[in-house]
């Protein structure tokens, strides 16, 4: 009964998240950018699957992925063996990444590199940087310092690589921190931080996603150096279905694929947890109750079904509509009016981030760890504003063909400078937010939307359309730190030293300033 009540609440939350972008899209295709009726019907069916899938996934994540991550994090630090922390962190990071569905999608867009080579390389990158993130928590290393070192290194490396790989590399940093990876890694950080008894441990549990996102960027840049050449993305023009039977068959034919894909994603990391648990549970003090284990098993079932439905709705229902919508809005025949795609994209971006499953995991953990001092609404509002700006910038780049570095370098420079000024834990939360904002909805709707627009203006998809995920991952780094900057200025105005100032609740009035 309790699970049924919670599930209904989760579905209500997902309905509120998905409804705005659904209504906006329907309004657009009925007015300024018409699409085939079959595409619209597929989109509406996809929206229903998204709502149910996100509700089930959110409930399952709370019941299984988060407890599993916290248990592993707490047990491996309890052993006080650094080698064990290093090994498990690398293993979990690598395993969770190569199983991430979003990474499999990105791999199909990079024909110059074998998908298996790309996947394993990115997995190695995440594993190495997750180890770095764990050691940072244990040894209390300043996150801002590490981020400065990592991103300066990344941008220096980028200028020795073919520019065709820049957008794909930064996109990979976003898609690898998706719905499979984020709940587990964030919970792992909470578990590791709980082993520390100092007052700053709760704030240091953030930042794992931030550092883990650097690994894929570095890995793809290195692959670009080895492979070289130009990227020629495949034609993503969707096959239009014209009747209800064809639509049903389209969804049903893809259903087994996502059943298998999510099983491959969820199976290995679940098996690794239970092997680890049964080793640790030999000591009675490390054992869970049967009720807790059963709850985790049921939660894994919810997670599996929810993610299957979510990915099916996003990729089969939303992706074709996004591509055709972008192509129609950017049609050169519209002349000056095609610039309307920029504000429209900004509005879509504002609402679409609220439909990302991992966003809800992050906002809930922020609210929990800070005891409500930083509310979910504040973080979600900042994310929405950031993603709105990112989509507008990405579409401006699609129409103009400007190099992505003209945006990424100043964007990351501002974000890194803010980490020096803004008090903890805002920088950690902001860089984690950049990772969670760029999930399945970005890959399945915004990327096709940008590629459709790029096709309409006869642009280079590899250099112009790719990069929308990178923008979505970048702008929240600035947007989420703004409330912290305002809080800092208020303390200075009150003639208090930042280190001694009390951490007061951050309410929505700060965002409204």
C-alpha positions in Angstrom: 0.0 0.0 0.0 2.8 2.3 0.9 4.7 1.7 -2.4 1.4 2.3 -4.3 0.9 5.6 -2.6 4.5 6.7 -3.3 4.3 5.5 -6.9 1.3 7.6 -7.5 3.1 10.6 -6.1 6.1 9.9 -8.3 3.9 9.6 -11.4 2.2 12.9 -10.5 5.7 14.5 -10.3 6.7 13.1 -13.6 3.4 14.2 -15.2 4.1 17.7 -14.0 7.6 17.5 -15.5 6.7 16.1 -18.9 3.4 18.0 -19.5 4.9 21.5 -20.3 7.3 20.3 -23.0 4.6 18.1 -24.4 2.1 20.9 -24.7 4.7 23.3 -26.2 5.7 20.7 -28.9 2.1 20.0 -29.7 1.4 23.7 -30.1 4.4 24.1 -32.4 3.5 21.2 -34.7 -0.1 22.4 -34.9 1.0 25.9 -35.9 4.4 27.0 -37.2 6.1 23.6 -37.9 3.6 20.9 -38.9 4.6 17.2 -38.9 2.9 14.0 -40.1 0.0 13.0 -38.0 1.7 9.6 -37.3 4.8 11.4 -35.9 2.6 13.5 -33.6 0.7 10.4 -32.4 4.0 8.6 -31.7 5.1 11.7 -29.8 2.0 11.6 -27.6 2.4 7.9 -26.9 6.0 8.5 -26.1 5.0 11.2 -23.6 2.7 8.7 -21.8 5.6 6.1 -21.6 7.9 8.9 -20.3 5.5 9.8 -17.5 5.0 6.2 -16.3 8.6 5.3 -16.8 10.0 8.2 -14.9 7.6 7.6 -12.0 8.7 3.9 -11.8 12.4 4.7 -12.2 12.3 7.4 -9.5 10.6 5.0 -7.0 13.0 2.2 -7.9 16.0 4.4 -7.6 15.0 5.4 -4.1 14.4 1.8 -3.1 17.5 0.2 -4.7 20.2 2.2 -6.4 20.7 4.8 -3.6 20.8 2.2 -0.8 23.2 0.1 -2.8 25.6 2.9 -3.5 25.5 4.2 0.1 26.2 0.6 1.4 29.2 0.1 -0.9 30.6 3.6 -0.1 30.3 3.1 3.7 31.7 -0.5 3.7 34.7 0.2 1.5 35.8 3.2 3.6 35.1 1.3 6.9 37.9 -1.1 5.9 40.4 1.9 6.0 42.2 0.3 3.0 43.1 2.8 0.3 43.7 0.1 -2.3 40.2 -1.2 -1.8 38.7 2.3 -2.2 40.8 2.7 -5.4 39.9 -0.7 -6.8 36.1 -0.5 -6.1 35.8 3.1 -7.2 37.4 2.3 -10.5 35.4 -0.9 -11.0 32.1 0.7 -10.2 32.8 3.8 -12.3 33.9 1.6 -15.3 31.1 -0.8 -15.0 28.3 1.8 -14.5 29.6 3.8 -17.5 29.9 1.0 -20.1 26.4 0.0 -19.2 25.0 3.5 -19.6 22.3 3.5 -22.4 23.1 7.1 -23.4 26.7 6.2 -24.2 25.6 3.4 -26.5 23.5 6.0 -28.4 26.5 8.4 -28.7 28.7 5.6 -29.9 26.5 5.1 -33.0 27.1 8.7 -34.0 30.9 8.4 -34.2 31.5 6.1 -37.2 35.3 6.7 -37.2 35.7 4.9 -33.9 34.6 1.3 -33.1 31.7 1.6 -30.7 33.3 -0.9 -28.3 36.6 1.0 -28.3 34.8 4.3 -27.6 32.6 2.7 -24.8 35.5 1.1 -23.0 37.7 4.2 -23.4 35.1 6.4 -21.9 34.5 3.8 -19.1 38.2 3.9 -18.3 38.1 7.7 -18.2 35.1 7.7 -15.7 36.7 5.0 -13.6 40.0 6.9 -13.2 38.3 10.2 -12.4 35.9 8.5 -10.0 38.9 7.2 -8.1 40.3 10.8 -8.0 36.9 12.0 -6.7 36.8 9.4 -3.9 40.3 10.2 -2.8 39.4 13.9 -2.8 36.6 13.2 -0.2 38.9 11.0 2.0 41.8 13.4 2.0 39.7 16.6 2.0 41.2 18.0 -1.2 39.7 21.3 -2.5 37.3 20.5 -5.4 37.8 23.9 -7.0 41.6 23.2 -7.3 41.0 19.9 -9.0 38.4 21.3 -11.4 40.8 24.1 -12.4 43.6 21.6 -13.1 41.4 19.1 -14.9 39.6 21.6 -17.2 42.8 23.6 -18.0 44.4 20.3 -19.0 41.3 19.4 -21.2 41.3 22.7 -23.1 45.1 22.5 -23.7 44.7 19.0 -25.0 41.8 20.0 -27.2 43.9 22.4 -29.3 46.1 19.5 -30.4 43.0 17.5 -31.6 41.0 17.8 -34.9 38.2 20.3 -34.2 35.7 17.8 -35.5 36.1 15.9 -32.2 35.6 18.9 -29.9 31.8 18.8 -29.8 31.6 15.0 -29.6 34.2 14.9 -26.7 32.3 17.5 -24.6 29.0 15.8 -25.4 30.4 12.5 -24.1 31.0 14.2 -20.8 27.3 14.8 -20.5 25.8 11.6 -21.7 27.9 9.3 -19.6 26.4 10.7 -16.4 22.9 9.5 -17.1 20.1 7.7 -15.2 22.1 4.5 -14.6 25.3 6.2 -13.4 24.2 9.2 -11.4 22.0 7.6 -8.6 24.7 5.0 -7.9 27.7 7.4 -8.0 26.0 10.1 -5.9 24.9 7.5 -3.3 28.5 6.2 -3.3 29.7 9.6 -2.4 27.3 9.9 0.5 28.5 6.5 1.8 32.2 7.5 1.6 31.6 10.9 3.2 29.7 9.3 6.1 32.9 7.7 7.2 34.3 11.1 8.0 33.4 12.7 11.4 34.2 16.3 10.5 31.6 19.0 9.8 32.4 19.4 6.1 31.8 15.7 5.2 28.2 16.4 4.2 29.2 19.0 1.7 32.1 16.9 0.2 29.7 14.1 -0.8 28.9 16.3 -3.9 31.4 16.6 -6.7 31.7 13.0 -7.8 29.6 13.5 -11.0 31.5 16.7 -11.7 34.9 15.0 -11.8 33.6 11.8 -13.4 32.3 14.0 -16.3 35.9 15.1 -17.1 37.0 11.5 -17.8 34.9 10.9 -21.0 36.0 14.3 -22.4 39.7 13.4 -22.0 39.1 9.9 -23.4 37.4 11.0 -26.6 40.0 13.7 -27.2 42.8 11.1 -26.9 40.9 8.9 -29.3 40.6 11.8 -31.6 44.3 12.3 -31.5 44.9 8.6 -32.3 42.2 8.2 -35.0 42.2 11.7 -36.6 40.2 12.5 -39.7 36.7 14.0 -40.0 33.5 12.8 -38.4 30.6 12.0 -40.7 27.5 11.4 -38.6 24.8 9.1 -40.0 21.6 10.6 -41.5 19.1 10.8 -38.7 16.1 11.6 -40.9 13.3 9.5 -39.3 11.1 7.0 -41.1 7.6 8.5 -41.0 4.7 6.1 -40.1 1.3 6.9 -41.5 -1.2 4.7 -39.6 -2.0 3.5 -36.0 -1.0 0.0 -36.8 2.4 1.0 -38.0 2.9 3.2 -34.9 2.1 0.3 -32.6 4.4 -2.0 -34.6 7.2 0.6 -34.4 7.0 0.7 -30.6 6.6 -3.1 -30.2 9.5 -3.8 -32.5 11.8 -1.6 -30.5 10.6 -2.9 -27.1 12.8 -6.1 -27.0 15.8 -3.9 -27.9 15.3 -1.7 -24.8 14.5 -4.7 -22.6 17.9 -6.2 -23.5 19.7 -2.8 -23.3 18.5 -2.0 -19.8 19.2 -5.5 -18.7 22.8 -5.1 -19.8 22.9 -1.8 -18.0 21.3 -2.9 -14.7 22.4 -6.5 -14.5 26.2 -6.2 -14.1 26.1 -3.4 -11.5 23.4 -5.2 -9.5 25.3 -8.5 -9.6 28.5 -6.7 -8.5 26.6 -5.2 -5.5 25.2 -8.6 -4.3 28.7 -10.2 -4.7 30.2 -7.4 -2.6 27.3 -7.6 -0.1 27.6 -11.3 0.5 31.4 -10.9 1.1 30.8 -8.1 3.6 27.8 -9.7 5.3 30.0 -12.5 6.7 30.4 -10.1 9.6 27.0 -9.7 11.3 27.5 -6.0 11.9 27.7 -5.5 8.1 24.5 -7.4 7.2 21.2 -5.9 6.1 17.8 -7.1 7.3 15.9 -9.4 5.0 13.3 -6.6 4.6 16.0 -4.2 3.3 17.3 -6.8 0.8 13.8 -7.5 -0.4 13.1 -3.8 -0.8 16.3 -3.5 -2.9 15.2 -6.4 -5.1 11.7 -4.9 -5.7 13.3 -1.5 -6.3 15.6 -3.0 -9.0 12.4 -4.3 -10.7 10.8 -0.9 -10.6 14.0 0.7 -11.9 14.3 -1.8 -14.8 10.7 -1.5 -16.0 10.8 2.3 -15.6 14.0 2.8 -17.5 12.7 0.5 -20.3 9.5 2.5 -20.7 11.3 5.9 -20.4 13.9 5.1 -23.1 11.3 3.6 -25.4 9.2 6.7 -25.1 12.1 9.1 -25.5 13.8 7.4 -28.4 10.9 6.1 -30.4 8.3 8.8 -29.6 10.3 12.0 -28.9 13.3 11.7 -31.1 11.6 11.7 -34.6 9.4 14.6 -33.6 12.3 16.6 -32.3 14.3 16.1 -35.5 11.3 17.1 -37.8 10.4 20.0 -35.5 13.9 21.4 -35.7 14.1 20.9 -39.4 10.8 22.7 -40.0 11.6 25.6 -37.7 15.0 26.3 -39.3 13.8 25.9 -42.9 15.5 28.6 -45.0 12.2 29.3 -46.8 11.1 31.0 -43.6 13.7 33.7 -44.1 14.2 35.9 -41.1 11.5 34.1 -39.2 13.6 31.0 -38.9 15.4 32.9 -36.1 12.3 32.1 -34.0 13.9 28.7 -33.4 16.2 30.3 -30.9 13.6 31.6 -28.4 11.5 28.5 -29.0 14.5 26.3 -28.2 15.1 28.3 -25.0 11.5 27.7 -23.9 11.7 23.9 -24.7 15.1 23.8 -22.8 13.6 25.4 -19.7 11.0 22.7 -19.3 12.7 19.6 -20.8 15.4 19.4 -18.0 12.6 18.8 -15.5 11.9 15.5 -17.3 15.4 14.2 -16.8 15.3 11.3 -14.2 18.8 12.0 -12.8 17.8 15.7 -12.1 15.2 14.5 -9.6 17.8 12.3 -7.9 20.2 15.2 -7.5 17.6 17.7 -6.3 16.4 15.2 -3.7 19.9 14.5 -2.4 20.7 18.3 -2.2 17.6 18.9 -0.2 18.3 15.9 2.1 22.0 16.6 2.7 21.5 20.3 3.3 18.5 19.5 5.5 16.3 21.7 3.3 18.7 24.7 3.4 19.0 24.5 -0.4 15.5 23.5 -1.6 14.8 21.3 -4.6 12.8 24.1 -6.2 15.8 26.5 -6.1 18.1 23.9 -7.8 15.5 23.0 -10.4 14.8 26.6 -11.2 18.5 27.3 -11.7 18.9 24.2 -13.9 15.9 25.2 -16.0 17.3 28.7 -16.5 20.7 27.3 -17.4 19.5 24.7 -19.9 17.2 27.3 -21.5 20.3 29.5 -22.2 22.3 26.5 -23.4 19.7 25.4 -26.0 19.5 29.0 -27.3 23.3 29.2 -27.6 23.4 25.8 -29.3 20.8 26.7 -31.9 22.5 30.1 -32.5 25.7 28.1 -33.2 23.7 25.7 -35.6 22.5 28.7 -37.6 25.9 30.5 -37.7 28.4 27.7 -37.6 30.6 29.5 -35.0 33.2 27.2 -33.3 32.1 25.7 -30.1 35.2 26.9 -28.3 34.0 30.5 -28.5 31.3 29.4 -26.1 33.0 26.7 -24.0 36.2 28.5 -23.0 34.5 31.7 -21.6 31.7 29.5 -20.1 34.0 27.3 -18.2 36.2 30.2 -17.3 33.3 32.0 -15.6 32.2 28.7 -13.9 35.7 28.0 -12.5 36.2 31.6 -11.4 32.9 31.3 -9.4 34.2 28.3 -7.6 36.8 30.5 -6.0 34.2 33.0 -4.8 31.1 31.0 -4.1 31.0 29.1 -0.7 30.7 25.3 -0.4 28.7 23.3 -1.3 27.4 25.4 -4.3 30.3 24.7 -6.6 30.1 20.9 -6.1 26.3 20.9 -6.6 26.7 23.1 -9.7 29.2 20.8 -11.4 27.2 17.8 -10.5 24.1 19.5 -11.9 25.9 20.0 -15.2 26.3 16.2 -15.5 22.7 15.3 -14.5 21.1 17.9 -16.8 22.4 16.2 -19.9 20.5 12.9 -19.8 18.2 10.8 -22.1 15.8 13.7 -22.8 18.7 15.8 -24.1 20.1 12.9 -26.2 16.7 11.8 -27.5 15.0 15.2 -28.2 17.4 18.2 -28.1 20.2 16.5 -30.1 17.8 15.4 -32.9 16.2 18.9 -32.7 19.6 20.5 -33.3 20.5 17.9 -36.0 17.2 18.6 -37.8 17.9 22.3 -37.7 21.4 21.7 -39.0 20.1 19.6 -41.9 17.7 22.4 -42.8 20.5 25.0 -43.1 22.8 22.4 -44.8 25.4 22.7 -42.0 28.0 20.2 -40.7 26.3 18.1 -38.0 29.6 16.9 -36.6 30.8 20.4 -35.7 27.5 22.3 -35.4 24.7 20.0 -34.2 26.9 18.0 -31.9 27.7 20.2 -28.9 24.1 20.7 -27.7 24.7 18.2 -24.9 28.0 20.0 -24.1 26.1 23.3 -23.7 23.4 21.7 -21.6 26.2 20.4 -19.3 28.0 23.8 -19.2 25.4 26.5 -18.4 24.1 24.9 -15.1 27.7 25.2 -13.8 27.1 29.0 -13.8 23.4 29.1 -13.1 23.5 26.9 -9.9 26.4 29.0 -8.4 24.5 32.3 -8.8 22.4 31.7 -5.6 25.6 31.0 -3.7 27.1 34.2 -5.0 24.1 36.1 -3.9 24.2 34.5 -0.5 28.0 35.3 -0.3 27.3 39.0 -1.2 24.5 39.2 1.4 26.9 38.0 4.1 29.6 40.5 3.1 26.9 43.2 3.2 26.0 42.2 6.7 29.7 42.5 7.6 30.2 38.8 8.3 33.2 36.7 7.3 32.1 34.0 4.8 33.8 31.3 6.8 31.9 32.3 10.0 28.6 33.1 8.4 25.7 30.8 9.2 24.3 28.8 6.3 20.8 30.2 6.0 18.1 28.6 3.9 18.3 29.5 0.2 14.7 30.1 -0.8 13.1 31.0 -4.2 13.3 34.7 -3.5 17.0 34.6 -4.3 16.3 33.2 -7.7 13.7 36.0 -8.3 16.3 38.8 -7.7 
